[in-house]
Amino acid sequence: MADMTEAEFDGLPAGGGVAVVGMAGRFPGAADLEEFWRNLRDGVESIVPLTDEELTAAGVPPEVFHRPDFVKAGPRFKGIGLFDAEFFGYTAREAELMDPQHRLFLETAWHALENAGYDSAQYDGSIGVFGGAGTSAYLENLFSNWEQGEAIKGENAGLGFELAFLASRVSYKLNLKGPSIPVQTACSSSLVAVHTACQSLLNYECDMALSGAVAYKVPENQGYLHQEGSFLSPDGHVRPFDAQARGTVFGNGVGVVVLKRLEDALADGDTVHAVIKGSAVNNDGALKASFTAPTVAGQAEVITEAMSMAEVGPEDIDYVEAHGSGTLIGDSIEVQALERAFGGAGRCALGSVKGNIGHLDAA
């Protein structure tokens, strides 16, 4: 039985689409998607105050965290040390050498397939993997903190850190035969990975796709220094599209969805959580507001293109889940771009989960 009703399927615009048939994720304050949804529903903010003891344990000197411009807050992510190395065929030493992002993405890919009701060892079709990650900060951590750190310099440790191997590690361990492609576009990595996976499915390069991204920086719970006018929040709160918005807070998380062509998902009796009707990607080239901020025109253009691909108009859209990082410039550009793309037609709700969990970088 599908999450979407037959009436909802009948109401979709003409054409195919890509079905979301499974998903898994771990986020600040949420060990799984059920807890994540409860937190969103109940308005739980998962950016929490950090104690002096936590900051000291994270290696922050007291003279730093006692500064008046230091913000003692961060999204708390639990369970990073619970990787089941033996289950995935790794030794404990191999697991220690591996960037936590690789471990989290592999675990979550497995959980997402399990959620979809598939065993990769028994699936007849080809399964692709499309995934991104944040910049690794783990190698330096190993060298400086592990008593055998000097010894690993002579080993082939690069396989455990190189982000180019993020997707192929999942393909190798789960015996997946479809395209295995890392996607690195900074903060848009997870959605560009989904777009790329959809294109691969619609081009019949694979029959199922795992897509998502991960971000995990070590050590955790470090807080941060705030500078007036910067993109970081001065008080540890993220307020997307709010008059009091003053910046964002970065955190850790991971999410993976399982995708299939809609017609195949329906024929196979899969649970369909949602349907991706269209997507689009572009770039502003040299015309950006800044190197990390798009223009209103460029963002409006890609929104319009996505609606065209999906064969929907502004009047068909009830809600937009936005980037919404809670920064003055970014939120303003996003709202203006949506207004331009909608062309004055239709009304919808606007939101961003970053108000609950902060900015999860590539994830």
C-alpha positions in Angstrom: 0.0 0.0 0.0 1.4 3.4 -1.0 1.7 6.5 1.1 0.1 8.5 -1.8 -3.5 7.7 -2.6 -4.8 6.7 -6.1 -6.6 10.0 -6.3 -3.3 11.8 -5.6 -1.6 9.8 -8.4 -4.5 10.6 -10.7 -4.1 14.3 -9.9 -0.5 14.4 -11.0 0.3 16.2 -14.3 0.8 14.1 -17.4 4.1 12.3 -17.8 6.2 10.0 -15.7 8.3 10.9 -12.7 10.6 9.4 -10.1 9.2 7.8 -7.0 10.8 8.0 -3.5 10.3 4.4 -2.3 12.6 4.4 0.7 14.5 6.8 2.9 16.7 7.1 6.0 18.5 9.8 7.8 20.1 11.0 11.0 20.1 14.6 12.1 20.8 16.8 15.1 18.4 15.6 17.9 17.1 12.8 15.7 18.4 9.2 15.4 16.0 8.4 12.6 13.3 10.0 10.4 10.5 9.3 12.8 12.2 11.3 15.6 13.1 14.0 13.0 9.5 14.4 12.0 8.3 14.5 15.6 10.8 17.2 16.3 9.6 19.2 13.3 6.0 18.7 14.1 6.5 19.7 17.8 8.7 22.7 17.1 11.8 21.2 18.8 14.9 23.2 18.2 17.9 20.8 18.0 20.5 23.5 18.3 21.4 23.3 22.0 23.6 25.2 24.5 27.1 23.7 25.0 28.6 23.5 28.4 32.2 24.6 29.3 32.9 20.9 29.9 31.8 19.9 26.4 33.8 22.8 24.8 36.9 21.8 26.8 36.5 18.1 25.7 36.2 19.3 22.1 39.6 21.1 22.4 38.3 24.7 22.7 40.6 26.7 25.0 38.9 28.4 28.0 40.3 31.8 26.9 38.4 31.3 23.6 35.0 30.2 24.9 35.0 32.8 27.6 35.2 35.6 25.0 32.0 37.7 24.7 31.8 37.1 20.9 32.0 33.3 21.4 28.6 31.4 20.8 28.2 28.3 23.0 25.7 26.5 20.9 25.5 23.8 18.2 23.4 21.1 16.7 24.1 17.9 18.7 24.5 14.7 16.7 24.6 11.4 18.6 25.8 7.9 17.8 28.9 8.6 15.7 30.9 5.9 17.5 28.3 3.1 16.9 29.5 1.9 13.5 29.2 -1.8 13.2 32.5 -2.6 11.4 32.0 -6.4 11.5 28.6 -6.2 9.8 30.1 -4.3 6.8 33.2 -6.5 6.7 35.7 -4.1 8.2 38.2 -4.6 10.9 38.1 -2.2 13.9 41.3 -0.6 12.6 39.9 -0.1 9.1 36.9 1.6 10.7 39.1 3.9 12.8 41.0 4.9 9.7 37.8 5.8 7.8 36.3 9.3 7.7 33.1 9.3 9.8 31.3 10.6 6.7 32.1 7.4 4.8 30.8 5.3 7.7 27.6 7.3 8.1 26.8 7.3 4.4 27.3 3.5 4.1 25.1 2.9 7.2 22.4 5.2 6.0 22.4 3.7 2.5 21.8 0.3 4.0 19.0 1.6 6.2 17.4 3.3 3.2 17.4 0.1 1.2 16.0 -1.7 4.2 13.3 0.9 4.5 12.4 0.4 0.9 12.1 -3.3 1.4 15.0 -4.4 -0.8 17.9 -6.7 -0.4 20.6 -5.6 -2.8 21.9 -9.2 -2.9 18.6 -10.4 -4.3 17.5 -7.5 -6.5 17.6 -8.3 -10.2 18.1 -4.8 -11.6 21.0 -2.4 -11.3 21.3 0.0 -8.4 23.2 3.3 -8.7 24.7 5.5 -6.0 24.9 9.3 -6.1 26.2 11.0 -3.0 28.1 14.0 -1.6 29.9 14.9 1.5 31.5 17.8 3.3 35.2 18.5 3.3 37.0 15.9 5.4 38.7 17.1 8.6 39.4 13.6 10.0 42.9 12.8 8.8 44.4 15.6 10.8 42.4 14.5 13.8 43.8 10.9 13.5 47.4 12.1 13.2 47.1 14.4 16.2 45.1 12.3 18.6 45.8 8.6 17.9 48.8 7.1 19.6 49.6 5.2 16.4 49.0 8.2 14.2 52.6 8.4 13.0 52.4 4.7 11.8 49.4 5.2 9.5 51.3 7.7 7.4 52.9 4.7 5.7 49.5 3.0 5.0 47.1 3.6 2.2 44.8 5.6 4.4 43.6 7.8 1.5 40.9 5.3 0.6 39.1 6.1 3.8 39.2 9.8 3.3 39.0 10.6 -0.4 35.4 11.8 -1.1 35.7 10.5 -4.6 35.3 7.0 -3.1 32.1 7.9 -1.1 29.7 6.4 -3.6 31.9 3.6 -4.8 32.4 2.4 -1.2 28.6 1.8 -0.9 28.5 0.1 -4.3 31.4 -2.2 -3.3 30.1 -3.2 0.1 26.4 -3.6 -1.0 27.3 -5.2 -4.4 25.6 -2.5 -6.5 26.2 -2.6 -10.2 24.7 0.8 -11.4 26.5 4.1 -11.8 28.5 5.2 -8.7 29.0 8.9 -8.8 30.2 11.4 -6.2 28.5 14.7 -6.4 30.4 17.7 -4.9 28.5 21.1 -5.2 29.1 22.3 -1.6 25.8 23.1 0.1 23.6 21.9 -2.8 25.3 18.5 -3.0 22.4 16.5 -1.7 19.8 18.0 -4.0 22.1 17.9 -7.0 22.8 14.2 -6.2 19.0 13.6 -6.4 18.8 15.5 -9.7 21.6 13.4 -11.1 20.1 10.2 -9.9 16.7 11.1 -11.4 18.4 11.7 -14.8 20.2 8.4 -14.6 16.9 6.6 -13.9 15.0 8.4 -16.6 17.9 7.5 -19.1 17.6 3.9 -18.0 21.2 3.8 -16.8 20.0 2.1 -13.6 16.7 0.6 -12.2 17.0 2.0 -8.7 19.2 4.7 -7.2 20.5 5.6 -3.7 21.0 9.3 -3.5 21.9 11.7 -0.7 24.7 13.4 1.2 26.5 13.5 4.5 28.3 16.1 6.6 30.3 15.4 9.7 33.1 17.5 11.1 35.3 16.4 14.0 35.5 17.3 16.7 31.9 18.2 17.5 30.5 20.6 20.0 33.0 23.4 19.4 30.8 26.4 19.2 32.0 29.3 17.2 33.2 32.9 17.2 30.7 35.4 15.8 31.6 38.5 13.8 29.1 41.2 13.2 27.9 41.1 9.7 29.0 37.5 9.1 26.7 34.6 8.0 26.9 33.0 11.5 24.1 33.5 14.0 25.0 35.8 16.9 22.9 33.8 19.4 22.9 30.2 18.2 19.4 30.4 16.7 18.5 30.1 13.0 15.4 32.0 12.0 14.6 31.4 8.3 12.7 34.2 6.6 12.2 36.0 9.9 12.6 39.7 10.5 15.0 38.7 13.4 17.2 36.5 11.1 20.8 37.2 11.6 22.7 34.1 10.5 23.0 30.4 10.5 24.6 27.6 12.6 26.4 24.7 11.0 25.9 21.1 12.1 26.2 17.4 11.1 23.8 15.0 9.5 23.1 12.5 6.8 20.2 11.6 4.5 19.6 9.0 1.7 16.6 8.4 -0.4 15.8 5.3 -2.6 14.5 6.3 -6.0 12.8 4.3 -8.8 10.9 5.3 -12.0 7.3 5.8 -11.0 5.9 3.3 -13.4 8.3 0.6 -12.1 7.5 1.5 -8.5 3.8 1.1 -9.0 4.2 -2.1 -11.0 6.4 -3.6 -8.3 4.0 -2.6 -5.5 6.5 -0.3 -3.7 5.5 2.1 -1.0 5.6 5.5 -2.7 6.3 8.3 -0.3 6.5 11.1 -2.9 6.9 11.7 -6.6 9.6 13.9 -8.1 8.0 15.3 -11.2 10.9 17.5 -12.3 14.2 19.1 -11.4 16.7 21.5 -12.8 20.2 22.8 -12.2 22.0 25.9 -13.4 24.7 28.4 -12.4 25.1 32.2 -12.5 28.6 32.2 -13.9 30.3 35.5 -13.1 27.1 37.3 -12.3 26.6 36.0 -8.7 25.8 38.4 -5.9 29.0 36.9 -4.4 30.9 33.7 -5.0 28.7 31.8 -2.6 25.4 33.7 -3.2 23.2 33.3 -6.4 21.5 36.1 -8.2 17.7 36.6 -8.1 17.5 36.2 -11.9 19.5 32.9 -11.9 17.6 31.4 -9.1 14.2 32.4 -10.6 15.3 30.9 -13.9 16.1 27.5 -12.4 12.8 27.4 -10.4 10.9 28.2 -13.6 12.8 25.5 -15.5 12.0 22.9 -12.7 8.3 23.8 -12.8 8.4 23.5 -16.6 10.0 20.0 -16.4 7.4 19.0 -13.8 4.6 20.4 -16.0 3.2 22.4 -13.0 2.5 26.1 -12.5 2.6 28.3 -9.4 -1.1 27.6 -8.8 -0.3 23.9 -8.3 2.3 24.5 -5.5 1.1 24.6 -1.9 4.4 24.7 -0.1 8.1 25.4 -0.8 10.8 23.9 1.4 13.5 26.4 0.8 17.3 26.6 1.4 16.3 29.2 4.1 19.6 29.5 6.0 18.4 32.4 8.1 20.9 34.9 6.6 19.9 38.4 5.6 21.2 38.3 2.0 20.5 34.6 1.2 16.9 34.6 2.4 16.1 37.9 0.6 17.5 36.5 -2.7 15.4 33.3 -2.3 12.1 35.1 -1.7 12.7 37.6 -4.5 13.5 34.7 -6.9 10.4 32.8 -5.9 8.3 35.9 -6.4 9.7 36.4 -9.8 9.3 32.7 -10.8 5.7 32.7 -9.6 5.0 35.9 -11.5 2.3 37.0 -9.1 0.3 33.8 -9.6 -0.6 31.5 -6.8 0.1 31.6 -3.1 2.0 29.0 -1.0 3.6 28.4 2.4 7.3 28.8 2.8 9.6 27.2 5.3 13.0 25.6 6.0 14.0 22.9 8.5 17.2 24.8 9.2 15.2 26.5 12.0 15.2 23.2 13.8 18.6 21.6 12.9 20.8 24.3 11.5 22.7 24.3 8.3 24.1 20.8 7.5 26.5 21.8 4.8 26.6 19.2 2.0 23.7 17.3 3.7 
